[in-house]
Amino acid sequence: MLVLGIDTSSYANAIGVVDDGRVLADFVFETRHESLSKIMLNVDGVLKKANLGLEDIDGFGVGLGPGSWTGIRIGVTVGKIFAYCTGKPVKGISTLEVLAYGARDCHTLICPIVDAGARETIYTAFYRSGNDKVHQVGDYYVGDLPGLAEMIKEPVVLVAADVPKYRNVIGQLLKSNTIEALESAPGGAAVALLAAASLQSGEHDDTLALAPLYLKESTAKAFVNKYLKRAQAAQQG
């Protein structure tokens, strides 16, 4: 099954093509302006290098975020356009799952992290691996690193584009050396592989209803929660 994967959750946009588990292309490019035209141009280039046309693709995978809200909307829109125009199925994949998938060979708890774009705020969730897959454990978390550190009760591998920063902070908070780190960004091939697994089992999304994954706390709520935590810490101290 030929699947085209797209992730635009950060400035490092990614496009990948897989065929029955084999990676045919995995291309990353940076875009801050004219994102839509650059994505379309690069999709065309990636397909040509693989000697394929859009009509050859059997299904599409798109990264749903969290991440750059504007970027994600563009990527999801492109995936929906491709699916609608070709009549092929589309599957949305959480960007956190894509990051966690890159650490699927790890036997500890996996914690992918995405910068939320607001001061000290991150998106994350916990995953476990098995049978070359990852599955989410618990809910998504939107908050700060101290809050995440409180949730970590066992050895963990952190996965992020800027992972040294997160590892240093969490390591200091936990005073533990049981934290591993994997520096990684969401890849188009990983999106395609995850989408292909779902599509092959008959799971796909409604093309018109597919929407980005929006997790971010409102600025006001994040502000209140941050200072409530500080006030509680001061009272306990």
C-alpha positions as CSV (number, residue, x, y, z in Angstrom):
1,M,0.0,0.0,0.0
2,L,1.4,3.3,-1.1
3,V,0.9,6.0,1.5
4,L,1.9,9.7,1.5
5,G,2.6,11.3,4.9
6,I,2.7,15.0,5.7
7,D,3.6,16.7,8.9
8,T,3.6,20.5,9.2
9,S,3.5,20.9,13.0
10,S,6.7,22.8,13.1
11,Y,8.9,24.9,10.9
12,A,10.6,21.7,9.8
13,N,7.9,20.4,7.6
14,A,8.1,16.7,6.5
15,I,6.9,14.6,3.6
16,G,7.3,10.9,3.3
17,V,6.2,8.0,1.1
18,V,6.0,4.4,2.1
19,D,5.0,1.2,0.3
20,D,4.0,-1.8,2.5
21,G,6.4,-0.8,5.3
22,R,9.3,0.2,3.0
23,V,10.3,3.9,3.1
24,L,10.6,5.3,-0.5
25,A,11.1,8.9,0.5
26,D,11.5,11.0,3.7
27,F,12.1,14.7,3.0
28,V,12.3,17.6,5.5
29,F,12.3,21.2,4.6
30,E,12.0,24.5,6.5
31,T,9.2,26.9,5.8
32,R,8.1,30.1,7.5
33,H,6.5,31.9,4.6
34,E,4.3,30.7,1.7
35,S,3.9,27.4,3.4
36,L,1.1,26.1,1.2
37,S,2.9,26.6,-2.1
38,K,6.1,25.1,-0.7
39,I,4.3,22.0,0.6
40,M,2.6,21.4,-2.8
41,L,5.8,22.0,-4.6
42,N,7.8,19.6,-2.4
43,V,5.1,16.9,-2.5
44,D,5.3,17.0,-6.3
45,G,9.1,16.8,-6.1
46,V,9.1,13.9,-3.6
47,L,6.6,11.9,-5.8
48,K,8.6,12.5,-8.9
49,K,11.8,11.3,-7.3
50,A,10.0,8.1,-6.3
51,N,8.7,7.8,-9.9
52,L,5.1,8.3,-8.7
53,G,2.2,10.5,-9.3
54,L,-0.5,11.5,-6.9
55,E,-2.9,9.1,-8.7
56,D,-0.6,6.2,-7.6
57,I,-1.0,6.9,-3.9
58,D,-3.5,4.6,-2.1
59,G,-4.0,6.7,1.0
60,F,-2.8,9.7,3.0
61,G,-1.5,10.4,6.5
62,V,-1.4,13.8,8.1
63,G,0.1,15.0,11.3
64,L,-2.7,16.6,13.4
65,G,-0.5,18.3,16.0
66,P,-0.1,19.6,18.6
67,G,2.4,22.2,17.5
68,S,2.3,25.3,15.2
69,W,-1.4,25.9,14.9
70,T,-1.2,27.7,11.5
71,G,1.2,25.1,10.1
72,I,-0.9,22.2,11.2
73,R,-4.1,23.7,9.6
74,I,-2.2,24.0,6.3
75,G,-1.0,20.4,6.4
76,V,-4.3,19.0,7.3
77,T,-6.0,21.0,4.6
78,V,-3.5,19.7,2.0
79,G,-4.2,16.1,3.1
80,K,-7.9,16.7,2.9
81,I,-7.6,18.2,-0.6
82,F,-5.5,15.2,-1.8
83,A,-7.9,12.7,-0.3
84,Y,-11.0,14.5,-1.7
85,C,-9.6,14.9,-5.2
86,T,-8.4,11.4,-5.5
87,G,-11.1,9.6,-3.6
88,K,-8.5,7.9,-1.4
89,P,-8.7,7.5,2.4
90,V,-6.9,9.8,4.9
91,K,-5.8,9.1,8.5
92,G,-4.8,11.8,11.0
93,I,-2.0,11.0,13.3
94,S,-1.0,12.8,16.6
95,T,2.3,14.5,16.3
96,L,3.1,13.2,19.7
97,E,2.5,9.6,18.5
98,V,4.8,10.2,15.6
99,L,7.6,11.3,17.9
100,A,7.0,8.4,20.3
101,Y,7.1,6.0,17.3
102,G,10.7,7.0,16.7
103,A,11.5,5.5,20.2
104,R,9.5,2.3,19.7
105,D,12.6,0.2,20.3
106,C,12.9,1.5,23.8
107,H,11.5,-0.6,26.6
108,T,10.9,2.2,29.1
109,L,8.1,4.8,29.3
110,I,8.2,7.1,26.3
111,C,7.5,10.8,26.7
112,P,7.4,12.9,23.5
113,I,7.4,16.7,24.0
114,V,6.3,19.5,21.7
115,D,6.9,23.1,22.6
116,A,3.5,24.9,22.9
117,G,4.9,28.2,21.7
118,A,4.0,30.0,25.0
119,R,6.5,30.6,27.8
120,E,7.4,27.4,29.6
121,T,4.4,25.5,28.2
122,I,4.7,22.1,26.6
123,Y,2.4,19.4,25.1
124,T,3.1,15.8,25.9
125,A,1.7,12.4,26.7
126,F,3.1,9.0,27.8
127,Y,3.4,6.0,25.5
128,R,4.6,2.4,25.7
129,S,5.9,0.3,22.9
130,G,5.3,-3.3,21.8
131,N,5.2,-5.2,18.5
132,D,6.7,-2.4,16.6
133,K,3.9,-0.1,17.7
134,V,3.3,2.6,20.4
135,H,0.1,3.1,22.4
136,Q,-0.8,6.1,24.5
137,V,-1.0,5.7,28.3
138,G,-3.3,8.2,30.0
139,D,-4.4,11.7,28.8
140,Y,-2.5,14.5,27.0
141,Y,-0.7,17.0,29.2
142,V,-0.5,20.7,28.6
143,G,1.6,22.5,31.2
144,D,5.1,23.2,32.4
145,L,8.1,21.0,33.0
146,P,7.8,20.9,36.8
147,G,4.3,19.6,36.4
148,L,5.5,16.9,34.0
149,A,8.3,16.0,36.3
150,E,5.8,15.3,39.1
151,M,4.1,12.8,36.8
152,I,7.2,10.7,36.0
153,K,7.4,7.8,38.5
154,E,9.7,5.4,36.5
155,P,12.6,5.4,34.0
156,V,11.6,7.4,30.9
157,V,12.9,8.4,27.5
158,L,12.2,11.9,26.4
159,V,11.7,12.6,22.7
160,A,11.8,16.1,21.3
161,A,13.5,18.4,18.8
162,D,15.1,20.3,21.6
163,V,15.5,17.4,24.0
164,P,18.7,18.4,25.9
165,K,16.9,21.3,27.4
166,Y,14.0,19.2,28.6
167,R,16.3,16.5,29.9
168,N,18.4,18.9,31.9
169,V,15.5,20.6,33.6
170,I,13.6,17.4,34.4
171,G,16.8,15.6,35.5
172,Q,17.5,18.4,38.0
173,L,13.9,18.4,39.2
174,L,13.9,14.7,39.8
175,K,17.5,14.4,40.8
176,S,17.6,11.2,38.8
177,N,19.8,9.7,36.1
178,T,17.0,7.3,34.9
179,I,16.1,9.7,32.1
180,E,17.2,9.0,28.5
181,A,16.9,11.4,25.6
182,L,16.3,11.0,21.9
183,E,16.5,14.1,19.8
184,S,14.0,13.9,17.0
185,A,11.5,15.8,14.9
186,P,8.2,14.5,13.4
187,G,9.0,12.7,10.1
188,G,6.8,12.4,7.0
189,A,7.7,8.7,6.6
190,A,6.7,8.0,10.3
191,V,3.3,9.7,9.7
192,A,2.9,7.5,6.5
193,L,3.9,4.3,8.3
194,L,1.4,4.9,11.2
195,A,-1.3,6.0,8.8
196,A,-0.7,2.9,6.6
197,A,-1.1,0.6,9.6
198,S,-4.6,2.1,10.3
199,L,-5.6,2.3,6.7
200,Q,-4.7,-1.4,6.0
201,S,-7.0,-2.4,8.9
202,G,-9.8,-0.3,7.5
203,E,-9.5,2.6,9.9
204,H,-9.6,6.1,8.3
205,D,-11.1,9.5,9.0
206,D,-13.9,11.4,7.5
207,T,-12.2,13.5,4.9
208,L,-14.4,16.6,5.4
209,A,-14.6,16.3,9.2
210,L,-10.8,15.8,9.8
211,A,-9.4,18.6,12.0
212,P,-6.2,19.5,13.8
213,L,-5.7,18.3,17.4
214,Y,-6.0,21.4,19.6
215,L,-4.8,21.0,23.2
216,K,-3.5,24.3,24.2
217,E,-4.8,25.9,27.4
218,S,-6.1,29.4,27.1
219,T,-3.5,32.1,28.1
220,A,-5.6,33.1,31.1
221,K,-6.0,29.5,32.4
222,A,-2.3,28.8,32.0
223,F,-1.5,32.0,33.9
224,V,-3.8,31.1,36.7
225,N,-2.6,27.5,37.0
226,K,1.0,28.6,37.0
227,Y,0.6,31.0,39.9
228,L,-1.7,28.7,41.8
229,K,1.1,26.2,41.8
230,R,3.6,28.7,43.0
231,A,1.3,29.9,45.8
232,Q,0.7,26.3,47.0
233,A,4.5,25.7,46.9
234,A,5.1,28.8,49.0
235,Q,2.5,27.8,51.6
236,Q,3.9,24.3,51.9
237,G,7.5,25.7,52.2
